[in-house]
């Protein structure tokens, strides 16, 4: 196989790489990564020297420089800039290990732009599911505020478990006095809180699932906030200090 040289204009690390696995680590799941392969070092150096302005939007090794289609989880979850909703609220949770130290994060968009970032609810003995549910509940609280302001609101969560708990399963559990066949209902208290609020506003906002770590900025920012919560051990749910350096936050490690 002929040797190739990989130019990374935008990624975790930029430069010219001589093997794809190394280059891939710099661009994989990095928002708006720009990279391309070249057959010779001379061509790679010439292309790199032109800078990111001349770079293709996104390519895979050996393919043309035609910009790739931006990935979407579903038709109902476009990027914030393209959204039909005036307010979008992304939520996420993290736990290291699982079970272990857990934290929650949230990214709030208004008219396609990041308006607020939140993190916290640290639990030294939590789980990924509890962190996701806590984040979803906080998102519902913000959604309620947006609804009161007359805004169209969408909450986006990458946990099917958390979504199903409040939108599908909780109603049946409530009818059975919060019991279920086959065992206990884990995370019951936060489920009760989230379900009560969800029931009040369900017909006035949209709850959507979004795939995790596919480059959706809001999901990535919520994820990074959950890691900030774990690292800072912040037990309250607090706003991240502005101004926001989005590219820096996205470069932090994932949950």
Secondary structure, DSSP 8 states (H G I E B T S, - for coil): ----EEEEEESSS-EEESSHHHHHHHHTT-TT-EEEEESSHHHHHHHHHT-GGGS-S---TTS-SS------S-TT---GGG-S-SEEEEEEEEEETTTEEEEEEEEEEETTEEEEEEEEEEEEEE-HHHHHHHHHHHHHHHHHHHHHTT--EEEEES-HHHHHIIIIIHHHHHHTTS-BTTB--TTHHHHHHHHHHHHHHGGGSEEEE--TTSS-HHHHHHHHHHHHHHHHT--SEEE--SS--HHHHHHS---
